[in-house]
Amino acid sequence: MTDGDEAEEWLTRLETLWRDYYAEHGPNMAYGEEESPADVFEVGLFAFGIMASIMRTVRALSIMVDHGYTVESRAMFRSAIDQALALTAIERTGVHGVHAFGIMHAYNLKQLLESSSSGFTLGDVNEEYISKFLSLRDKLPTSDDLGRAQNLIKTSTAGRSSGHFEALLYQIWLEATPLSKPSMRLADAYVQPERVGGGIRMDTFLDSDPDSVVDPRVVLGIVLPAVMTVYGRVMRDDNLIVAVKALAEEWEPARSG
């Protein structure tokens, strides 16, 4: 069995755990007497949605790799790592981090509105929704906590100034970036130059070269359990953390055997 096959089997086990865990209903976050139920709800809503997106993205990525699109899946891989970093930021900043991501979204919507004023259509985004969201953003109270959260949700800041796991995710994110946007690294997966006579001929690959990159499933097989554990801590769900750990302990002996 190849490393990719092993990683696929492991990712499938993690996905099955995730789906079985929420088979009947979604998460239920408890809050203390001194806590704001609204704040706890916002954090839970954001964290669950992001974790669900990660799990779906990993499955879509696996399908792409299985069909020979390993290089092309790297953009999706980078997105999954980006979302994992968002979870680590939320663990550190709580509701202020949620608001910081909201401010970032508001900025993007504002840019979209300005673009539409030049004659471009808004597409699927409703102008009334944008106006309401920008209004909500303007009502957010400013604070030092919010300012720190806005700084921490920047991928580079999270990777350089937080914990060891964030630094690992940031390094992986950096490695995936050249294959997620126009770059010579990306171009190399499709074409190689060769000197012929007085010129240069490019040997082209109509399909990408999957051997030019590491199978992203292998990397995800390593980091996804830790990401799920971060999510469990954000959601205050010790049972999920225990379930992930138990699955990892069960998987290692089975894989070694």
C-alpha positions as CSV (number, residue, x, y, z in Angstrom):
1,M,0.0,0.0,0.0
2,T,1.4,3.4,-1.0
3,D,1.6,6.4,1.4
4,G,-1.2,8.0,-0.6
5,D,-3.4,5.0,-0.2
6,E,-2.7,4.8,3.6
7,A,-3.4,8.5,3.9
8,E,-6.7,8.1,2.0
9,E,-7.8,5.3,4.3
10,W,-6.9,7.4,7.4
11,L,-8.7,10.5,6.1
12,T,-11.7,8.3,5.4
13,R,-11.7,7.2,9.0
14,L,-11.5,10.7,10.3
15,E,-14.3,11.8,8.0
16,T,-16.4,8.8,9.2
17,L,-15.8,9.9,12.8
18,W,-16.8,13.4,12.0
19,R,-20.0,12.4,10.2
20,D,-21.0,9.8,12.8
21,Y,-20.4,12.2,15.6
22,Y,-22.9,14.7,14.2
23,A,-25.2,12.1,12.6
24,E,-28.3,13.3,14.4
25,H,-27.7,16.9,15.4
26,G,-25.0,19.5,15.5
27,P,-22.9,20.7,18.3
28,N,-24.3,22.2,21.6
29,M,-22.0,24.7,23.3
30,A,-22.5,25.4,27.0
31,Y,-21.8,28.8,28.5
32,G,-21.0,30.0,32.0
33,E,-22.9,32.4,34.1
34,E,-20.4,35.2,33.4
35,E,-20.3,34.6,29.7
36,S,-22.4,36.2,26.9
37,P,-24.5,33.5,25.2
38,A,-24.3,35.6,22.0
39,D,-20.5,35.5,22.1
40,V,-20.4,31.8,22.7
41,F,-22.9,31.2,19.9
42,E,-20.8,33.3,17.4
43,V,-17.7,31.4,18.2
44,G,-19.4,28.0,17.9
45,L,-21.1,29.0,14.7
46,F,-17.9,30.1,13.1
47,A,-15.8,27.1,14.3
48,F,-18.3,24.5,13.3
49,G,-18.8,26.0,9.9
50,I,-15.0,26.2,9.3
51,M,-14.4,22.7,10.5
52,A,-17.2,21.4,8.3
53,S,-15.7,23.2,5.4
54,I,-12.3,21.7,6.0
55,M,-13.7,18.2,6.1
56,R,-15.6,18.8,2.9
57,T,-12.6,20.4,1.2
58,V,-10.4,17.4,2.2
59,R,-12.9,15.0,0.7
60,A,-13.1,17.1,-2.6
61,L,-9.3,17.2,-2.7
62,S,-9.1,13.4,-2.3
63,I,-11.4,13.0,-5.2
64,M,-9.3,15.2,-7.4
65,V,-6.1,13.3,-6.5
66,D,-7.8,10.0,-7.1
67,H,-8.6,11.2,-10.6
68,G,-5.1,12.3,-11.4
69,Y,-5.4,16.0,-10.5
70,T,-2.7,16.1,-7.7
71,V,-1.1,19.3,-8.8
72,E,-4.4,21.1,-9.4
73,S,-5.6,20.0,-5.9
74,R,-2.9,22.1,-4.2
75,A,-5.0,25.3,-4.4
76,M,-7.7,23.4,-2.5
77,F,-5.1,22.1,-0.1
78,R,-3.8,25.6,0.6
79,S,-7.4,26.7,1.4
80,A,-7.8,23.9,3.9
81,I,-4.6,24.9,5.7
82,D,-5.7,28.5,5.6
83,Q,-9.0,27.5,7.3
84,A,-7.1,25.4,9.9
85,L,-5.0,28.5,10.8
86,A,-8.3,30.4,11.2
87,L,-9.4,27.8,13.9
88,T,-6.1,28.3,15.8
89,A,-6.7,32.1,15.7
90,I,-10.2,31.7,17.0
91,E,-8.9,29.4,19.8
92,R,-6.7,32.3,21.0
93,T,-9.0,35.3,20.4
94,G,-12.5,33.9,20.8
95,V,-15.4,36.2,19.7
96,H,-12.9,39.0,18.9
97,G,-11.4,36.7,16.2
98,V,-14.9,36.1,14.7
99,H,-15.4,39.8,14.5
100,A,-12.0,40.3,13.0
101,F,-12.9,37.8,10.2
102,G,-16.2,39.7,9.8
103,I,-14.4,43.0,9.3
104,M,-12.2,41.3,6.7
105,H,-15.3,40.0,4.9
106,A,-16.9,43.5,5.1
107,Y,-13.8,45.0,3.5
108,N,-14.1,42.5,0.6
109,L,-17.8,43.4,0.2
110,K,-17.0,47.1,0.2
111,Q,-14.5,46.5,-2.6
112,L,-17.2,44.5,-4.5
113,L,-19.6,47.4,-4.2
114,E,-17.0,49.9,-5.5
115,S,-16.3,47.5,-8.4
116,S,-20.0,47.3,-9.3
117,S,-20.2,51.1,-9.4
118,S,-17.8,51.0,-12.4
119,G,-20.4,49.1,-14.3
120,F,-19.8,45.5,-13.3
121,T,-22.7,43.4,-12.0
122,L,-22.7,42.0,-8.5
123,G,-23.5,38.5,-9.7
124,D,-24.9,36.3,-6.9
125,V,-24.2,38.8,-4.1
126,N,-27.2,40.8,-3.1
127,E,-26.6,44.5,-2.6
128,E,-29.1,44.6,0.3
129,Y,-27.2,41.9,2.0
130,I,-23.9,43.8,1.6
131,S,-25.5,47.0,3.0
132,K,-26.8,45.1,6.1
133,F,-23.5,43.4,6.6
134,L,-21.6,46.6,6.4
135,S,-24.0,48.2,8.8
136,L,-23.4,45.4,11.3
137,R,-19.7,45.8,10.9
138,D,-19.9,49.6,11.7
139,K,-21.7,48.7,15.0
140,L,-18.8,46.6,16.3
141,P,-17.2,48.3,19.3
142,T,-13.5,48.9,18.9
143,S,-11.2,47.5,21.5
144,D,-7.6,46.4,22.1
145,D,-8.8,42.8,22.0
146,L,-10.3,43.3,18.6
147,G,-7.2,45.0,17.3
148,R,-5.0,42.1,18.5
149,A,-7.4,39.7,16.9
150,Q,-7.3,41.6,13.6
151,N,-3.5,41.2,13.7
152,L,-3.5,37.6,14.7
153,I,-5.9,36.4,11.9
154,K,-3.3,37.4,9.4
155,T,-1.8,34.1,8.2
156,S,1.8,35.3,8.5
157,T,1.3,36.7,12.0
158,A,-0.3,33.5,13.2
159,G,2.5,31.4,11.8
160,R,5.3,33.5,13.2
161,S,4.1,34.6,16.6
162,S,1.9,31.9,17.9
163,G,2.5,28.3,18.9
164,H,4.5,25.5,17.3
165,F,1.5,24.0,15.5
166,E,0.6,27.3,13.9
167,A,4.2,27.6,12.7
168,L,3.9,24.2,11.1
169,L,0.7,25.1,9.4
170,Y,2.2,28.3,8.2
171,Q,5.2,26.5,6.7
172,I,2.9,24.1,4.9
173,W,0.8,27.1,3.7
174,L,3.9,28.8,2.3
175,E,5.0,25.6,0.5
176,A,1.5,25.2,-1.2
177,T,1.2,28.9,-2.2
178,P,3.4,28.8,-5.4
179,L,1.2,26.0,-6.7
180,S,-2.0,27.9,-5.9
181,K,-1.4,31.0,-8.1
182,P,0.6,31.8,-11.3
183,S,4.2,31.1,-10.6
184,M,7.2,29.3,-12.3
185,R,6.8,26.5,-9.8
186,L,3.3,25.9,-11.1
187,A,4.4,26.2,-14.7
188,D,7.1,23.6,-14.1
189,A,4.4,21.0,-13.5
190,Y,3.4,21.3,-17.1
191,V,6.4,22.1,-19.2
192,Q,10.2,21.6,-19.2
193,P,12.7,23.4,-21.5
194,E,15.3,21.6,-23.7
195,R,18.0,23.1,-25.9
196,V,17.6,22.1,-29.5
197,G,20.0,23.4,-32.1
198,G,20.0,27.2,-31.9
199,G,16.8,27.5,-29.9
200,I,14.9,26.1,-26.9
201,R,12.1,23.6,-27.2
202,M,9.6,23.1,-24.5
203,D,8.4,19.6,-23.8
204,T,4.8,20.0,-22.8
205,F,2.7,17.9,-20.6
206,L,-1.0,18.2,-21.4
207,D,-1.6,16.5,-18.0
208,S,0.3,17.8,-15.0
209,D,3.2,15.8,-13.5
210,P,1.8,14.4,-10.2
211,D,5.4,13.3,-9.2
212,S,6.4,17.0,-9.1
213,V,4.5,17.6,-5.8
214,V,4.0,15.8,-2.5
215,D,0.6,14.0,-2.3
216,P,-1.4,16.5,-0.2
217,R,-3.4,13.6,1.5
218,V,-0.2,12.5,3.2
219,V,0.3,16.0,4.8
220,L,-3.4,16.2,5.7
221,G,-3.2,12.8,7.3
222,I,-0.6,14.2,9.7
223,V,-2.2,17.5,10.6
224,L,-5.9,16.9,10.4
225,P,-6.2,15.1,13.8
226,A,-4.5,18.0,15.4
227,V,-6.8,20.4,13.6
228,M,-9.9,18.5,14.8
229,T,-8.4,18.6,18.3
230,V,-8.1,22.4,18.1
231,Y,-11.7,22.5,17.0
232,G,-12.7,20.3,19.9
233,R,-11.1,22.7,22.3
234,V,-12.8,25.7,20.7
235,M,-16.1,23.9,21.0
236,R,-15.3,22.8,24.6
237,D,-16.0,19.2,23.4
238,D,-13.8,16.9,25.4
239,N,-15.7,13.9,24.1
240,L,-14.7,14.7,20.5
241,I,-11.1,15.2,21.5
242,V,-11.0,11.8,23.2
243,A,-12.6,10.2,20.2
244,V,-10.0,11.6,17.8
245,K,-7.2,10.5,20.2
246,A,-8.7,7.0,20.5
247,L,-9.0,6.7,16.7
248,A,-5.3,7.8,16.3
249,E,-4.2,5.2,18.9
250,E,-6.2,2.5,17.1
251,W,-5.0,3.5,13.7
252,E,-1.2,3.5,14.4
253,P,-0.9,-0.1,15.5
254,A,-3.1,-1.2,12.6
255,R,-1.1,0.7,10.1
256,S,2.2,-0.5,11.5
257,G,0.9,-4.1,11.3
